[in-house]
Amino acid sequence: MSVTPETEPLEVWIDQDLCTGDGLCVQLAPEVFEFDIDGLAYVKGADGELLTDKGAAVRVPPGLRLDVIESAKDCPGECIHVRDASGARVAGPLIA
């Protein structure tokens, strides 16, 4: 099977320093995002475990690609970063 833009693996991480706790990401993709007790959103591992280490990234499940990308585009805190396997930005804020 060849990799196309629609099937290329993606990963996502959240910069909690920018997170506003709005919760749009948790509403759009609760399988990937969850709030911690600090009121900020974090990504969840494949086993559902909340990953609270700074910069922790997870692979985006194929069926949730559009929801995760939409979360990054609509996030008011501009804190959700989606990148492809090469590390290139797919969605989220530009990093200087």
N, C-alpha and C positions, 0 to 999 in steps of 0.2 A: 504494500500500500504506500503510495506516495503522500508526502506531506503537502497540504495546500494551506493557504491562509485560514481557511475555515477549520482545519483539523490540526494545525500546528499547536503543540503544547504551550499553554500559557501559565504564568504564575502570578500571584497577587500578594501584596503586602500593604500594611497600613502604617503611616507615620503618626503615631499617637500624639506627638508634639503639636500636630495640626488638627487632630480630630476634634470636632465640636460636639460630638455625642448626639448628633441629629437623628441617627438611626435609619436613614434611608437605605443604607447598605444591608442592615439587618432585616429590613422589610423585603428587599428585593431578592436577597440570596441568603436566607438563614442557615443554609447548609454550609456556607463558607464564612459568614461573619456572625459575631456574637458580642454582646456587651459584657464587660467584666464589672466587678464591683466598683471600680473607679468611674463608671459611666462612659468609658471610652470603648470604641469598637476594636476588635482584634480578629485575626483570621483563625480558623479552626483546621486542625489536621484531618486527615482522612478518617481517623478514628473518632472524630468529634471533639477531641481535646483542644481547649483554648490555648493558643500559642502566645504567650505574653513576653517573650524575649524580643528586644528591640530589633526590628528589621526581619522578623520571622516571616518567611514566605511559604505559600502552599501552592500546589498545582491546582489549577481551576478545572473542576470536572467538566467534561465536554458539553453536557446538557445545560450548564450554567454559564457558559462563556458570555452570552449576550447580557444576562443579568449582572454579571460582575463588571463587564465593560460599561454598562449603563450606570451602575453604582459609582464607578470612578468618574464618569463624565458629569454626573449630577451632584456629586458630593459637595456640600457647601464649604467644607473645610479643605477641599482639594488635597486630601491626604491618602487616597487610595491609588496605588501604583500597580499597573498591569503591564507585564513585559513578556516578550516571547522567549523562546529557548536560547536565542543569542544574547538576550539581555536588552534588546531594543524596546523602547517604550511603545506600548500599544494604546494605552489610555492612562489618564491621570495627569498630574501637573508636570510641567517641564522642569527638569533638574538642571540647574546651572553648573 
